[in-house]
């Protein structure tokens, strides 16, 4: 599984968990398995950032593999003019992945802009959650972390993106396991 898929699903899941954290049963909400509720938005923001950063190499490797498939098959169409099933799966996967990544980038930008309005500190803008309270001189990571919280309508967009991302990951898996795309990135060794 690609790192962007894991990071983006974690970001979307953490935001959804934060939205419904108050309605979770006490045994789950107070569990040591979950991070504190006030840290969920910051962790989601950091996961979203990591997902977007790792999406670039994933997209580049995908483009390399797509070009290799098209070159190997002699073009995207068969003799009758129909698109080859493997190429069709590549196109669907690429369009869905691009939609998820570009919309996630917009979500990140929206959250970053809102965060920048709340916090002028460079450390807070980078997602470190460090904020010095000038009156008391201590760090208030919890209060700063709440500023990372996404608006409820953005969490709705993220829920749709999570669904699309799962479908995109399924299409990518079928490319690998049914069509063999991505398994020969380094080429095959020729027998001597």
N, C-alpha and C positions, 0 to 999 in steps of 0.2 A: 504494500500500500504506500502510495506517495506521501511524503511529509505534509504537503499542502492539505490533503484530505484530512489527515489526523488533526492538524492544527486548526483548520477551519471548523471541523465538526466539534472540536473541543470548545472553540470560541462561541459557536452558536449554542451548544449545550449548556455552557456556563451561564450565558445570558438568560436562557430560558429557565435554568435552575434558579437564578437570582430573582427572576420575576415571580416565581411561584414558591420561593423559599419560605415565606411566612405561612403558607398553607400546608407545608409538609408536616407530617406527624412529628412530634417532639423527639421520638427515638431516632428518626432519620436526620432531622435538622440539627440535633445536638451530637450527632455521631462524629467520631474522630476521623472518619473516612472522608468527610466533606470539609473543604476549607471554610473558614469563617465567612458568614454571609457578606460582610462588608468587603471581603477580598475577592469575591467572585467577579465583579465587574472589571477589576484591574487585571485579573488573570485572563478574562475573556479578551480584553483589549490587547494584552501581550500575545495571546494565542492567535488573534486575528492578524497582528503585525507579523508574527512568524509565518503564518500561513501564506500571507501575501509575498513575503520575501522568498519563501521556498517555491512559490508558484512559477517564478521566472525560469529556474533551471528545469523544472518539470515540463513547462511548455516548450522550452528549447529542445529537450530530448524527445518530446512527442513530435515536434516538427521534423526532427532528423529521421525518426522512424517512419513518419508518414511519407516523407520524400523517398525513403528507401523502398517502401512498399509500392509506391506509384512507379518508381523507376524499374523495379523488379518485374512488375506485371505489365509493363509497356504502356501504361496510361491508366486513367481512372475508369475507362469504359471497356466493355467487352466488344466483340465483333458486331453485335446487334445494336449497339449504342446504349445499352443499359449500364448503369453504374455498378461496378463490382461490389458484392456484399461487404467485402473487407474495407473497401474505400468508403462505402456508405457509412459503415460503423465508425470509421475514423472521423468523417465529417460531422456526424451526430455528436460524437464524444467531444470533438474540438469546439463545436458551437456551444454545447452545454457548459463545458469547462470555462470557456471564455466568458459566458454570461455570468457564471457564478463568481469568477475571479474579478471581473470588472464591477459587478454590483457589490461585492465584498470590499473592493477598493473604495467605492463611493461611501459605503457604511463606515469604513475606517476613517475616511476624510471627514465625514460628518461628525463622528465621535471626536476626532482630533480637534476639529474646529470648536466644538462645544467645550472640550477640555481646555483648550487654549484661552477661551473666554473666561473660564473659571480660575485658571492658574497660570501665572506668568513665568513661573519657575521652569528653567530648562530641564531640570531633573524630572519634574512632573510631566512635561511634554514628552519625554522619552519613555515614560511608563515606569519609572523607578518608584513612584509613590512617595518621594521624600519631600516633605514640606516643613519648613521651619516656622513655627508659630512665633511671630516676632514678640508677642506679648509675654509668652511663657518660655520661649527659647527651647522648646522640646519638639520632637518629631510627632506628627499626627498622621501616620500612614493610613489609619482606618478612615479618618475624615476625608483625606485626599483620595482614598480608593473609591469612596462613594461617588466622587465626581466623575468616575469612569463609567458610571451606569448608563446604559443605553436607554433611549426613550422607548416606551412600550410599542409604538408603531414600528420602530426599527427592529425590535425583537420579533415582531410579526414577519417582517421581511426576511430576517435571519432564519425563521422557521421554514419559510418557502425555499430559501437558499439551501438549507440543510437537506430538504427533500430532493432538490435538484442535484445536490452534490452526491447523494447516495445513488441516484440514477446514473450520474456521470461516472462514478466509481464502478458501477456495475457494467456500464458500457466499456470502460477501460479494461476491466477484468476479462470481458468476453473477447476483446481485442487480443489480449495476451494468451488466454487459455484456449480459445477456439480458433483464432486466426494466426497465432504465433508471432504477433507483432511485439517487438521489444525484447525478444529472446536472443537475438543475434546482433546486438549493438556493437560488439567488438569483432564480428566476423567469425568465420569458422576456420579451424586449422586444417590445412590441406595435407593429405597423406603423401608421403614422399616415396 
